[in-house]
Every structure is written in structure tokens, then in C-alpha cells.
Amino acid sequence: MGAKGQLSAEMLVVLVVILGLAVILASTLMKSASKAANAADQKTDAVLQASNSSVINGASGDYCATDSDCASNSCDTYTKKCV
């Protein structure tokens, strides 16, 4: 008779196979998540570059915080409007 709590060789083999499959699955999921993150970063960069290229400096009377916000490069700091 076998001792209580003793694992058979077959059970150990099954355990090793299950753990191996779990490691392979985790590795595959990590690679997939990494690819998705890279794709999202590329799309975000493309959108930000497109939005930055379409920014136009303010016309006379538009709100501004600094001179670079105005097409004339002149911001009245008291009224916060482009001159």
C-alpha cells in the first residue's frame, strides 16, 4: 500500500504539462499585449502630430496667454487678447 499524500509519477507528469501550458499561454498573452500597446502608441502619435500641425495662432482679439499664441506674436498681458 502507498503512503498517504504520495503523488504518482503520472500525476507529476500531468502537473508539469499543465504548468508548461500555463507558461506558454502567459507568454503569448504578454506578447500580444505588447504588440497592441505599440500599435496604440503609434496611432496616438499620428493623431497628435496631425492635430499639432493644424493648430493656428490666434487672430487679433482672440484669447492668449503668451506672445506665441498670437499670429502677430503680440499678446496683451492685461486683457489676455492678441493684438
Biopython code that builds the backbone (N, CA, C, O; Angstrom):
import numpy as np
from Bio.PDB.StructureBuilder import StructureBuilder

atoms = [
    (1, "MET", "N", (0.828, -1.156, 0.000)),
    (1, "MET", "CA", (0.000, 0.000, 0.000)),
    (1, "MET", "C", (0.892, 1.245, 0.000)),
    (1, "MET", "O", (1.961, 1.274, 0.610)),
    (2, "GLY", "N", (0.410, 2.274, -0.709)),
    (2, "GLY", "CA", (1.180, 3.515, -0.803)),
    (2, "GLY", "C", (0.941, 4.404, 0.398)),
    (2, "GLY", "O", (-0.095, 4.324, 1.058)),
    (3, "ALA", "N", (1.920, 5.252, 0.671)),
    (3, "ALA", "CA", (1.798, 6.187, 1.786)),
    (3, "ALA", "C", (0.798, 7.283, 1.432)),
    (3, "ALA", "O", (0.629, 7.642, 0.266)),
    (4, "LYS", "N", (0.151, 7.798, 2.451)),
    (4, "LYS", "CA", (-0.834, 8.840, 2.244)),
    (4, "LYS", "C", (-0.143, 10.123, 1.759)),
    (4, "LYS", "O", (0.898, 10.507, 2.293)),
    (5, "GLY", "N", (-0.729, 10.790, 0.740)),
    (5, "GLY", "CA", (-0.169, 12.042, 0.241)),
    (5, "GLY", "C", (0.912, 11.863, -0.798)),
    (5, "GLY", "O", (1.445, 12.858, -1.290)),
    (6, "GLN", "N", (1.251, 10.668, -1.147)),
    (6, "GLN", "CA", (2.305, 10.431, -2.137)),
    (6, "GLN", "C", (1.713, 10.609, -3.544)),
    (6, "GLN", "O", (0.642, 10.084, -3.847)),
    (7, "LEU", "N", (2.433, 11.366, -4.405)),
    (7, "LEU", "CA", (1.981, 11.589, -5.775)),
    (7, "LEU", "C", (2.556, 10.512, -6.685)),
    (7, "LEU", "O", (3.706, 10.101, -6.529)),
    (8, "SER", "N", (1.763, 10.071, -7.616)),
    (8, "SER", "CA", (2.247, 9.089, -8.574)),
    (8, "SER", "C", (3.024, 9.809, -9.668)),
    (8, "SER", "O", (2.909, 11.025, -9.824)),
    (9, "ALA", "N", (3.792, 9.077, -10.401)),
    (9, "ALA", "CA", (4.583, 9.639, -11.496)),
    (9, "ALA", "C", (3.661, 10.246, -12.554)),
    (9, "ALA", "O", (3.980, 11.277, -13.145)),
    (10, "GLU", "N", (2.531, 9.609, -12.785)),
    (10, "GLU", "CA", (1.596, 10.119, -13.785)),
    (10, "GLU", "C", (1.034, 11.490, -13.369)),
    (10, "GLU", "O", (0.888, 12.383, -14.204)),
    (11, "MET", "N", (0.726, 11.645, -12.103)),
    (11, "MET", "CA", (0.222, 12.919, -11.613)),
    (11, "MET", "C", (1.276, 14.015, -11.748)),
    (11, "MET", "O", (0.943, 15.155, -12.073)),
    (12, "LEU", "N", (2.529, 13.687, -11.506)),
    (12, "LEU", "CA", (3.603, 14.668, -11.657)),
    (12, "LEU", "C", (3.744, 15.090, -13.116)),
    (12, "LEU", "O", (3.960, 16.267, -13.405)),
    (13, "VAL", "N", (3.624, 14.134, -14.034)),
    (13, "VAL", "CA", (3.725, 14.446, -15.456)),
    (13, "VAL", "C", (2.576, 15.369, -15.869)),
    (13, "VAL", "O", (2.786, 16.341, -16.593)),
    (14, "VAL", "N", (1.373, 15.064, -15.410)),
    (14, "VAL", "CA", (0.216, 15.905, -15.736)),
    (14, "VAL", "C", (0.406, 17.311, -15.166)),
    (14, "VAL", "O", (0.097, 18.296, -15.836)),
    (15, "LEU", "N", (0.906, 17.408, -13.953)),
    (15, "LEU", "CA", (1.147, 18.703, -13.330)),
    (15, "LEU", "C", (2.168, 19.514, -14.115)),
    (15, "LEU", "O", (1.978, 20.713, -14.324)),
    (16, "VAL", "N", (3.242, 18.878, -14.551)),
    (16, "VAL", "CA", (4.279, 19.563, -15.325)),
    (16, "VAL", "C", (3.708, 20.036, -16.665)),
    (16, "VAL", "O", (4.005, 21.150, -17.099)),
    (17, "VAL", "N", (2.904, 19.216, -17.317)),
    (17, "VAL", "CA", (2.305, 19.600, -18.595)),
    (17, "VAL", "C", (1.372, 20.795, -18.408)),
    (17, "VAL", "O", (1.400, 21.731, -19.208)),
    (18, "ILE", "N", (0.558, 20.772, -17.374)),
    (18, "ILE", "CA", (-0.364, 21.884, -17.115)),
    (18, "ILE", "C", (0.404, 23.168, -16.825)),
    (18, "ILE", "O", (0.044, 24.229, -17.334)),
    (19, "LEU", "N", (1.449, 23.086, -16.021)),
    (19, "LEU", "CA", (2.257, 24.274, -15.735)),
    (19, "LEU", "C", (2.942, 24.795, -16.988)),
    (19, "LEU", "O", (3.032, 26.006, -17.194)),
    (20, "GLY", "N", (3.426, 23.883, -17.825)),
    (20, "GLY", "CA", (4.059, 24.288, -19.083)),
    (20, "GLY", "C", (3.086, 25.028, -19.989)),
    (20, "GLY", "O", (3.432, 26.051, -20.580)),
    (21, "LEU", "N", (1.866, 24.506, -20.094)),
    (21, "LEU", "CA", (0.852, 25.167, -20.906)),
    (21, "LEU", "C", (0.502, 26.539, -20.343)),
    (21, "LEU", "O", (0.276, 27.480, -21.103)),
    (22, "ALA", "N", (0.454, 26.660, -19.040)),
    (22, "ALA", "CA", (0.154, 27.947, -18.415)),
    (22, "ALA", "C", (1.250, 28.974, -18.721)),
    (22, "ALA", "O", (0.955, 30.141, -18.976)),
    (23, "VAL", "N", (2.498, 28.542, -18.696)),
    (23, "VAL", "CA", (3.615, 29.437, -19.005)),
    (23, "VAL", "C", (3.560, 29.864, -20.471)),
    (23, "VAL", "O", (3.777, 31.035, -20.783)),
    (24, "ILE", "N", (3.272, 28.930, -21.364)),
    (24, "ILE", "CA", (3.177, 29.255, -22.786)),
    (24, "ILE", "C", (2.028, 30.233, -23.035)),
    (24, "ILE", "O", (2.182, 31.190, -23.794)),
    (25, "LEU", "N", (0.896, 30.002, -22.410)),
    (25, "LEU", "CA", (-0.250, 30.895, -22.560)),
    (25, "LEU", "C", (0.058, 32.296, -22.042)),
    (25, "LEU", "O", (-0.276, 33.287, -22.692)),
    (26, "ALA", "N", (0.688, 32.381, -20.887)),
    (26, "ALA", "CA", (1.037, 33.683, -20.314)),
    (26, "ALA", "C", (2.015, 34.424, -21.224)),
    (26, "ALA", "O", (1.882, 35.631, -21.424)),
    (27, "SER", "N", (2.983, 33.719, -21.770)),
    (27, "SER", "CA", (3.956, 34.331, -22.669)),
    (27, "SER", "C", (3.280, 34.861, -23.925)),
    (27, "SER", "O", (3.587, 35.963, -24.379)),
    (28, "THR", "N", (2.368, 34.088, -24.485)),
    (28, "THR", "CA", (1.639, 34.510, -25.682)),
    (28, "THR", "C", (0.792, 35.745, -25.397)),
    (28, "THR", "O", (0.752, 36.668, -26.211)),
    (29, "LEU", "N", (0.122, 35.773, -24.259)),
    (29, "LEU", "CA", (-0.697, 36.925, -23.894)),
    (29, "LEU", "C", (0.154, 38.179, -23.697)),
    (29, "LEU", "O", (-0.261, 39.273, -24.081)),
    (30, "MET", "N", (1.325, 38.033, -23.111)),
    (30, "MET", "CA", (2.211, 39.176, -22.896)),
    (30, "MET", "C", (2.698, 39.740, -24.236)),
    (30, "MET", "O", (2.750, 40.957, -24.412)),
    (31, "LYS", "N", (3.050, 38.873, -25.167)),
    (31, "LYS", "CA", (3.491, 39.334, -26.491)),
    (31, "LYS", "C", (2.354, 40.048, -27.203)),
    (31, "LYS", "O", (2.571, 41.082, -27.835)),
    (32, "SER", "N", (1.156, 39.512, -27.109)),
    (32, "SER", "CA", (0.001, 40.129, -27.754)),
    (32, "SER", "C", (-0.295, 41.499, -27.146)),
    (32, "SER", "O", (-0.588, 42.448, -27.874)),
    (33, "ALA", "N", (-0.222, 41.609, -25.849)),
    (33, "ALA", "CA", (-0.460, 42.893, -25.174)),
    (33, "ALA", "C", (0.603, 43.909, -25.561)),
    (33, "ALA", "O", (0.297, 45.089, -25.734)),
    (34, "SER", "N", (1.839, 43.470, -25.697)),
    (34, "SER", "CA", (2.921, 44.370, -26.090)),
    (34, "SER", "C", (2.702, 44.895, -27.510)),
    (34, "SER", "O", (2.909, 46.080, -27.773)),
    (35, "LYS", "N", (2.286, 44.022, -28.420)),
    (35, "LYS", "CA", (2.012, 44.452, -29.791)),
    (35, "LYS", "C", (0.853, 45.446, -29.822)),
    (35, "LYS", "O", (0.904, 46.435, -30.553)),
    (36, "ALA", "N", (-0.175, 45.191, -29.044)),
    (36, "ALA", "CA", (-1.330, 46.093, -29.001)),
    (36, "ALA", "C", (-0.933, 47.454, -28.434)),
    (36, "ALA", "O", (-1.392, 48.485, -28.926)),
    (37, "ALA", "N", (-0.093, 47.467, -27.414)),
    (37, "ALA", "CA", (0.362, 48.726, -26.830)),
    (37, "ALA", "C", (1.185, 49.530, -27.834)),
    (37, "ALA", "O", (1.036, 50.749, -27.922)),
    (38, "ASN", "N", (2.045, 48.861, -28.583)),
    (38, "ASN", "CA", (2.841, 49.558, -29.592)),
    (38, "ASN", "C", (1.952, 50.143, -30.686)),
    (38, "ASN", "O", (2.176, 51.268, -31.134)),
    (39, "ALA", "N", (0.950, 49.390, -31.115)),
    (39, "ALA", "CA", (0.034, 49.882, -32.144)),
    (39, "ALA", "C", (-0.745, 51.092, -31.634)),
    (39, "ALA", "O", (-0.943, 52.057, -32.372)),
    (40, "ALA", "N", (-1.183, 51.046, -30.391)),
    (40, "ALA", "CA", (-1.916, 52.169, -29.810)),
    (40, "ALA", "C", (-1.018, 53.402, -29.705)),
    (40, "ALA", "O", (-1.468, 54.517, -29.969)),
    (41, "ASP", "N", (0.238, 53.214, -29.325)),
    (41, "ASP", "CA", (1.177, 54.331, -29.243)),
    (41, "ASP", "C", (1.395, 54.974, -30.605)),
    (41, "ASP", "O", (1.436, 56.200, -30.714)),
    (42, "GLN", "N", (1.534, 54.159, -31.639)),
    (42, "GLN", "CA", (1.741, 54.691, -32.983)),
    (42, "GLN", "C", (0.525, 55.491, -33.450)),
    (42, "GLN", "O", (0.674, 56.564, -34.033)),
    (43, "LYS", "N", (-0.667, 54.975, -33.198)),
    (43, "LYS", "CA", (-1.883, 55.692, -33.592)),
    (43, "LYS", "C", (-2.001, 57.005, -32.820)),
    (43, "LYS", "O", (-2.363, 58.034, -33.392)),
    (44, "THR", "N", (-1.697, 56.971, -31.528)),
    (44, "THR", "CA", (-1.772, 58.184, -30.712)),
    (44, "THR", "C", (-0.791, 59.235, -31.218)),
    (44, "THR", "O", (-1.140, 60.410, -31.333)),
    (45, "ASP", "N", (0.433, 58.813, -31.519)),
    (45, "ASP", "CA", (1.429, 59.741, -32.056)),
    (45, "ASP", "C", (0.963, 60.355, -33.366)),
    (45, "ASP", "O", (1.134, 61.554, -33.586)),
    (46, "ALA", "N", (0.377, 59.543, -34.238)),
    (46, "ALA", "CA", (-0.102, 60.044, -35.531)),
    (46, "ALA", "C", (-1.209, 61.074, -35.332)),
    (46, "ALA", "O", (-1.228, 62.104, -36.006)),
    (47, "VAL", "N", (-2.125, 60.803, -34.416)),
    (47, "VAL", "CA", (-3.221, 61.739, -34.158)),
    (47, "VAL", "C", (-2.681, 63.040, -33.565)),
    (47, "VAL", "O", (-3.106, 64.125, -33.962)),
    (48, "LEU", "N", (-1.760, 62.937, -32.631)),
    (48, "LEU", "CA", (-1.204, 64.144, -32.017)),
    (48, "LEU", "C", (-0.419, 64.979, -33.020)),
    (48, "LEU", "O", (-0.498, 66.207, -32.998)),
    (49, "GLN", "N", (0.337, 64.329, -33.896)),
    (49, "GLN", "CA", (1.086, 65.071, -34.907)),
    (49, "GLN", "C", (0.135, 65.771, -35.868)),
    (49, "GLN", "O", (0.382, 66.909, -36.268)),
    (50, "ALA", "N", (-0.947, 65.100, -36.239)),
    (50, "ALA", "CA", (-1.917, 65.709, -37.144)),
    (50, "ALA", "C", (-2.612, 66.899, -36.483)),
    (50, "ALA", "O", (-2.853, 67.914, -37.135)),
    (51, "SER", "N", (-2.931, 66.782, -35.204)),
    (51, "SER", "CA", (-3.609, 67.883, -34.522)),
    (51, "SER", "C", (-2.662, 69.047, -34.287)),
    (51, "SER", "O", (-3.085, 70.202, -34.349)),
    (52, "ASN", "N", (-1.387, 68.771, -34.019)),
    (52, "ASN", "CA", (-0.426, 69.850, -33.793)),
    (52, "ASN", "C", (-0.139, 70.619, -35.070)),
    (52, "ASN", "O", (0.107, 71.824, -35.021)),
    (53, "SER", "N", (-0.166, 69.945, -36.212)),
    (53, "SER", "CA", (0.139, 70.624, -37.458)),
    (53, "SER", "C", (-1.007, 71.526, -37.900)),
    (53, "SER", "O", (-0.806, 72.435, -38.705)),
    (54, "SER", "N", (-2.205, 71.281, -37.380)),
    (54, "SER", "CA", (-3.350, 72.083, -37.793)),
    (54, "SER", "C", (-3.632, 73.238, -36.830)),
    (54, "SER", "O", (-4.596, 73.976, -37.032)),
    (55, "VAL", "N", (-2.826, 73.408, -35.801)),
    (55, "VAL", "CA", (-3.027, 74.489, -34.842)),
    (55, "VAL", "C", (-2.610, 75.805, -35.493)),
    (55, "VAL", "O", (-1.520, 75.926, -36.051)),
    (56, "ILE", "N", (-3.504, 76.785, -35.406)),
    (56, "ILE", "CA", (-3.247, 78.099, -35.989)),
    (56, "ILE", "C", (-3.220, 79.096, -34.836)),
    (56, "ILE", "O", (-4.057, 79.044, -33.935)),
    (57, "ASN", "N", (-2.255, 79.999, -34.877)),
    (57, "ASN", "CA", (-2.166, 81.024, -33.840)),
    (57, "ASN", "C", (-3.351, 81.978, -33.948)),
    (57, "ASN", "O", (-3.923, 82.176, -35.019)),
    (58, "GLY", "N", (-3.697, 82.558, -32.809)),
    (58, "GLY", "CA", (-4.886, 83.396, -32.723)),
    (58, "GLY", "C", (-4.798, 84.695, -33.514)),
    (58, "GLY", "O", (-3.731, 85.286, -33.678)),
    (59, "ALA", "N", (-5.952, 85.109, -33.992)),
    (59, "ALA", "CA", (-6.058, 86.397, -34.690)),
    (59, "ALA", "C", (-6.244, 87.509, -33.669)),
    (59, "ALA", "O", (-6.362, 87.254, -32.471)),
    (60, "SER", "N", (-6.268, 88.730, -34.151)),
    (60, "SER", "CA", (-6.441, 89.884, -33.277)),
    (60, "SER", "C", (-7.754, 89.769, -32.507)),
    (60, "SER", "O", (-8.808, 89.550, -33.104)),
    (61, "GLY", "N", (-7.691, 89.915, -31.188)),
    (61, "GLY", "CA", (-8.872, 89.830, -30.334)),
    (61, "GLY", "C", (-9.084, 88.456, -29.717)),
    (61, "GLY", "O", (-9.897, 88.318, -28.803)),
    (62, "ASP", "N", (-8.377, 87.438, -30.190)),
    (62, "ASP", "CA", (-8.503, 86.096, -29.623)),
    (62, "ASP", "C", (-7.795, 86.023, -28.279)),
    (62, "ASP", "O", (-6.878, 86.798, -28.006)),
    (63, "TYR", "N", (-8.233, 85.072, -27.430)),
    (63, "TYR", "CA", (-7.602, 84.876, -26.125)),
    (63, "TYR", "C", (-6.163, 84.393, -26.311)),
    (63, "TYR", "O", (-5.882, 83.622, -27.228)),
    (64, "CYS", "N", (-5.256, 84.842, -25.449)),
    (64, "CYS", "CA", (-3.870, 84.383, -25.486)),
    (64, "CYS", "C", (-3.290, 84.389, -24.075)),
    (64, "CYS", "O", (-3.759, 85.113, -23.197)),
    (65, "ALA", "N", (-2.267, 83.573, -23.878)),
    (65, "ALA", "CA", (-1.549, 83.550, -22.608)),
    (65, "ALA", "C", (-0.126, 84.055, -22.801)),
    (65, "ALA", "O", (0.449, 84.661, -21.896)),
    (66, "THR", "N", (0.443, 83.807, -23.978)),
    (66, "THR", "CA", (1.795, 84.265, -24.287)),
    (66, "THR", "C", (1.814, 84.815, -25.709)),
    (66, "THR", "O", (0.857, 84.641, -26.463)),
    (67, "ASP", "N", (2.912, 85.479, -26.067)),
    (67, "ASP", "CA", (3.051, 86.029, -27.414)),
    (67, "ASP", "C", (2.984, 84.947, -28.493)),
    (67, "ASP", "O", (2.490, 85.194, -29.593)),
    (68, "SER", "N", (3.477, 83.764, -28.181)),
    (68, "SER", "CA", (3.489, 82.701, -29.194)),
    (68, "SER", "C", (2.098, 82.180, -29.522)),
    (68, "SER", "O", (1.936, 81.449, -30.499)),
    (69, "ASP", "N", (1.081, 82.538, -28.725)),
    (69, "ASP", "CA", (-0.293, 82.127, -29.009)),
    (69, "ASP", "C", (-0.924, 82.962, -30.115)),
    (69, "ASP", "O", (-1.964, 82.584, -30.655)),
    (70, "CYS", "N", (-0.316, 84.082, -30.457)),
    (70, "CYS", "CA", (-0.904, 85.018, -31.422)),
    (70, "CYS", "C", (-0.173, 84.954, -32.761)),
    (70, "CYS", "O", (1.038, 84.738, -32.813)),
    (71, "ALA", "N", (-0.931, 85.146, -33.842)),
    (71, "ALA", "CA", (-0.327, 85.186, -35.174)),
    (71, "ALA", "C", (0.610, 86.379, -35.285)),
    (71, "ALA", "O", (1.610, 86.318, -36.001)),
    (72, "SER", "N", (0.299, 87.455, -34.589)),
    (72, "SER", "CA", (1.135, 88.663, -34.628)),
    (72, "SER", "C", (2.304, 88.582, -33.650)),
    (72, "SER", "O", (3.144, 89.481, -33.615)),
    (73, "ASN", "N", (2.366, 87.509, -32.853)),
    (73, "ASN", "CA", (3.379, 87.352, -31.805)),
    (73, "ASN", "C", (3.324, 88.484, -30.794)),
    (73, "ASN", "O", (4.351, 88.878, -30.240)),
    (74, "SER", "N", (2.121, 89.012, -30.551)),
    (74, "SER", "CA", (1.955, 90.092, -29.597)),
    (74, "SER", "C", (0.685, 89.846, -28.780)),
    (74, "SER", "O", (-0.425, 89.951, -29.301)),
    (75, "CYS", "N", (0.858, 89.518, -27.496)),
    (75, "CYS", "CA", (-0.261, 89.249, -26.598)),
    (75, "CYS", "C", (-0.302, 90.348, -25.538)),
    (75, "CYS", "O", (0.689, 90.605, -24.855)),
    (76, "ASP", "N", (-1.470, 90.994, -25.410)),
    (76, "ASP", "CA", (-1.650, 91.995, -24.367)),
    (76, "ASP", "C", (-1.861, 91.233, -23.051)),
    (76, "ASP", "O", (-2.891, 90.587, -22.862)),
    (77, "THR", "N", (-0.878, 91.314, -22.144)),
    (77, "THR", "CA", (-0.932, 90.529, -20.922)),
    (77, "THR", "C", (-2.005, 91.014, -19.957)),
    (77, "THR", "O", (-2.404, 90.265, -19.065)),
    (78, "TYR", "N", (-2.479, 92.238, -20.110)),
    (78, "TYR", "CA", (-3.533, 92.757, -19.225)),
    (78, "TYR", "C", (-4.910, 92.219, -19.640)),
    (78, "TYR", "O", (-5.667, 91.723, -18.805)),
    (79, "THR", "N", (-5.217, 92.322, -20.914)),
    (79, "THR", "CA", (-6.526, 91.881, -21.398)),
    (79, "THR", "C", (-6.519, 90.419, -21.838)),
    (79, "THR", "O", (-7.583, 89.834, -22.036)),
    (80, "LYS", "N", (-5.344, 89.823, -21.994)),
    (80, "LYS", "CA", (-5.180, 88.438, -22.448)),
    (80, "LYS", "C", (-5.801, 88.242, -23.836)),
    (80, "LYS", "O", (-6.457, 87.235, -24.105)),
    (81, "LYS", "N", (-5.576, 89.232, -24.708)),
    (81, "LYS", "CA", (-6.076, 89.144, -26.086)),
    (81, "LYS", "C", (-4.931, 89.463, -27.044)),
    (81, "LYS", "O", (-4.044, 90.265, -26.752)),
    (82, "CYS", "N", (-4.989, 88.794, -28.210)),
    (82, "CYS", "CA", (-3.982, 89.043, -29.251)),
    (82, "CYS", "C", (-4.169, 90.450, -29.800)),
    (82, "CYS", "O", (-5.292, 90.912, -30.008)),
    (83, "VAL", "N", (-3.045, 91.120, -30.030)),
    (83, "VAL", "CA", (-3.077, 92.496, -30.568)),
    (83, "VAL", "C", (-2.904, 92.428, -32.076)),
    (83, "VAL", "O", (-2.898, 93.462, -32.744)),
]
sb = StructureBuilder()
sb.init_structure("model")
sb.init_model(0)
sb.init_chain("A")
sb.init_seg("    ")
for serial, (resi, resn, name, xyz) in enumerate(atoms, 1):
    if name == "N":
        sb.init_residue(resn, " ", resi, " ")
    sb.init_atom(name, np.array(xyz, "f"), 0.0, 1.0, " ", f" {name:<3s}", serial, name[0])
structure = sb.get_structure()
